[in-house]
Amino acid sequence: MEELISVIIPIYNLEQYLQNCIESVITQTYQNLEIILVDDGSTDSSIDICREYEKKDRRIQIIAKQKNEGAGPARNVGIDISHGAYIMFVDGDDFIARNCIEELYTMLLISGGDISICLGRAVYDIERIIDIETKSLINFESMTSKQALENLCYQRKITPGPCGKLFRKNLFSNLRFPDTGYEDMAIIYRLIERADSISFCPVEKYYYLQRKNNTTLGSFNKKKLDRIFVAEEMMEFISKKYSDLAKCAEVRFFIANIQTLNVLPFCLLQSRCGKEISRNIKKYRRVVISDHNAKISTRCMAFAGYMGIFPLKLLGIIYNFYQGNYKARLR
């Protein structure tokens, strides 16, 4: 018999996108689901949309929070009340392929692993993507937790977010999303370290909707500085657990500083946080340059670090604009 899987969907003011998200979950080829919709204090009609779906599908349970606290605390509420042997997270403005859950579950059945992972794709509208749903996860790779952490640090195969992944629930024993910025990054490496085996398949099954006001994009706010603190904790954790991964953990810390620099307003380059970023880049740029496992783009940024923080920021803006990650805003 198919095991129960809990799908946790945090929601905050997503009335325009929520229907597409929920539809993609309730129409999954894998049907033994517990669908937990956590409304995080929405002020639009999101909760009304949730209630309409609750009437149509008995698998749906709604948790309505009065205060908006963010995706991390909302996911924690879902974890606390979930009954599934496995947990999957889907953000309320994203959607998944019809066979996404079935194939992630099948990977774990075959491998006996604790986490299964598929690729994600950024999309710019809410239209469903059907053609990729026919692809199968027959060929997938199994990794140890150590191998997965190395891939995470080098930004290969494994993203630092919880979406596009299926977890055994017992991995969350005494572990929850922290109340901080970049809570996704803060928990994922700890979950990976607890896993005996991680399964990965390079097939796109999760679709991230890109919006102008997406919290991962948009303008600067102080919570974006948390990326550095979270990455530093991650570096120390991994280096302590696996001394031979210390170098790749330092590379990931360097990347976090570059990413934070990219969103830091020019007026804050000489502030305390700007100077800290500059010190960190100087400290680890040689490590990055000497690491042939690091991406070429990362090593190029390390070379550019010798030009100073101002030219480095300009280069980062140009790179991100070219990659289409977000539209840089000069301040």
N, C-alpha and C positions, 0 to 999 in steps of 0.2 A: 504494500500500500504506500502511496506517495505520502511523504512526511509534510507536516504543516510548515509553511513558510510565512513569516510575518513581513509584510511590506510596509515600511514606515515612510509617510509623506509629510514633511513639514510645510506649512502653508502660511504665507503672509501677503495679503493684498494681491492675489493672483487671479482675480476673476476672469481676466482675458485669456489665460492660458490653462487654467485648472481642468477644464473639461477634457482637453486633449490628453493631459497627463493621466487623469483617472481612467479614461477610456482605454488607454494603452495598457493599463494594469488589469482592469476587469476582463479584458478580452484576451488575456494570456492563454497560451496553449496549456500551460500548467495551471490547474484550477484550484488545487488545495491551498488556498491563500487566506491569510488574515490581513485585511487591509486597514491600516490604522492612519486616519487622517488627523493630523495635529494642527488645528488652527491656532496660530501664534498671535492672537489678539488682532485679527484683521478688522479693518474699518470699512471695507468694501463688501461686496456680496459673496465673497468666497465661502463663508459659512453656510449661506443659503444653497449654494451649488453643492456643497458637501451633503447637506441634508436631503437634497433631491436624489442624490446617488445612494444614500443610505436606505431610502425607501425602495430602491430598485434592486439592491444587492445586499443580501444578509451577511456577506463576508465583511462588510464595511463597518468600522467603528469610528466614531468621531470623538476627539478630545478637544474641547474648546477652552483655550486659555484666555484669561482676561487681559493679561499684560504681554506685550511683545518683548521677548527676551532673546530672540535669535534662533537660528537653525539648530545649533548645538543643544541647548536646553530643550527645544521641541523634540529633537530626536531622542533625548534621554527619557522624556515622558513616554514616548512610544516603546522604547526598550523595556522600561519598567513594567508595562502592562502587557507586553507581548507574550504569546504562548507558543510560538513556533520553535521548531528545532533549529531553524535558520532565520537569519535576518537580512533583509535587503532594504537599502535606502534609495528613494527616488525623490528628487526635488520637485516641488509642485509646479514649476514652469518647464520641466523637462519631460521626456517621454521615452519609452523603450520599445524595441522590436517585439512583435507578438510572441516569439519563441525565446525571448531573452532569458526569462527565469527558468524555463524548462532546460535550456542548454547549459546554463550555469550550474543547475542542480545535477544534471547528467555528468558534468565534468567531475563533480565531487563524488558521485557514486562510483565512477570508474577509477578515480585516483585515490579515493579514501582521504582526500585532503580536507582542510579546514576553511580555506578561502578560495573562491574561484573568481576570475577577473576577465572581463572582455574589454574591448576598446570602446572609446566614446568618440562621437563626432559633434563638432559645433555646427548648429543650424541657425538660420536667421529668420525662420518663420515657423508657424505651428503646423504646417502640413505634415502628415504622416509619411514616413519613408517605408515603402513596401519591398523594394527590390532586394535589399540586403537581408530581409527576414528569411529568405530561402536558403541562405548559406548555412552550412553546418559546422559545428565545433568538433569535428572528428579529430583533427590534428591539433593537439594542444600540448603545452609544455608544463611539466611539473618542476617546481623549485623547492628547495629548502628555505627556511626562514632567512637564513644568512644570504643566500643567493637573491632572494626577493628584496632584502634590505639594500643590497648592493645596487640592484636595478633601480630601486626607489631613489637612492642618492644620486645616481647618474642620470636620472630622469629618462629612463628607458623602460618601456613596457608597463610600468606601474606608476599611476598617478597618486598624489598625496591625498586625494579625496575619497570618501566612502562610497560614492555612487559608481555604478557599473561593476559592483562586486557583491558576492553572496558570502555571508559569514555564518559559521556555526555560532549559535547563540552563546555557548559556554565561553567563547573568547571574551565576552563582555562581563564576565564575573569580576565584580569589584572594579570595573573600568567603565567610565563614562566620558562623554565629550566635556572638556573643560569650558568654563565660562570665560573665554578669551577670544581675541581675534585669531583667525587661522586655526580654529578648533579641529578642522578636518586633518590638517597636517600634524596636529598635536597628538592625535589618537592613532592614526593609521600605522605608524611604525611600531607602536606598542602591540597592536593587534597582530601585525605580521610576525613580530618576535615570539608571540605566544603560539603561533600556528606551527604544526609539525610539517605541513606541506601546503603549498600554494599552487593552484592551477591557473595557467594563463593561455588565452587564445587570441591572436591578433585579428579578430573579427569585430566590426562595429555593431554593437547591439544597444548602446545607450546614446541618447541624443540630447546634447546640452543646448538649450535655447539661449542665444546671445541677445541681451537686451541692453538698451542705452543706460538704464538705471540698475543694471546688474551689480550686486555688491562686490563682485570680483573685478569689475571694471570701474568705470566712473571716476569721480573726483577723489581727492585725497581726504582721508580722515585718520585720526590718531590710532585707530585699531590696526591700520596697515603696518604700523611699527611693530606689532606683536609678531610679525613673521620672523623678525630677527631673534626674538627671545625664544620662540618655539623651535626655530632651526638650531639654536645653540643648545637647547635641552636635548634635541634629537641627536646632535653631534656627540654630546657627552654620553648619552645613553648608549648609542651604538658603539662608540669607542671603548666603553667599559665592558660591554657584552662580548664584543668581537674586536680585539686589538688590531687584527689585520684589516679591518674595515675602517680604521681611523682616518686614513687618507681620503677615501671616498666620502666619508661623513664631513670632512673638512671642505671638500669640493662643494657639497650640498649647502653648507653654511655660507660659503662664498657666493653661491648662486642666490641665496636668500637675500644677502646684502645688496647684490646687483638689482634684484627684483624690487626691493624696497627703494633703492636709489631711483629707479625708473619712475616711481610714482611720487617721489618726494618733491614738493614745490621748490623752485629755484631759490626762493626767499629763505628756505630752511637749510640750505647747503652748509652754511656756517654755524648752524645751531648745534646744540649738544648732540642731537641724534644724527645730524649730518656728519659731524666730526667722528662720531662712533663708527658710522658706516665706513668712513674713509680709513680709519685705523684698521678695521676688520679686513677691508679689501687689501690694504698694504701687507697685513700679516699673512694672508693666505694666498696671495696671487702667485707666489713662486711655487707653492704646493700644486696649484691648479695647472700651471704651465708645464710642470714636470710630469703630470699624470696623463699618460697617453690614453687612458680609458675615458677621460673626460671628453665631452663633446667638443668639436672644433670651435663652435661658436662660444662656448664657455672659456676655452683657452685664449681665444682672441680677445674676449673681454678682460681677461687677466693681463694680457699684454698691454691693452689699452689703459689699464689701471696705472701704468707708469706715467701717463700723460697728466694725471690729476683728476680730481673728482668732477670738475665742471665739464671737460671734454668727454669724460666717460659717460656722464649723464646724457649729453647730446647724442653720443653714439648709441646709447641704449634706446633713446627715443626714436631714432632713425630705424634701428633694428626692429623694434616692436611695431612701429608704423608699417614697415615693410612686411612683417609677418602677419599683420592684421589682427594682432592680439587686442589692441584697443587704440583709440584715437588719442594721441598725446595732447595734453593741454598745457601750454606754456603759461607760467604764472610769474 
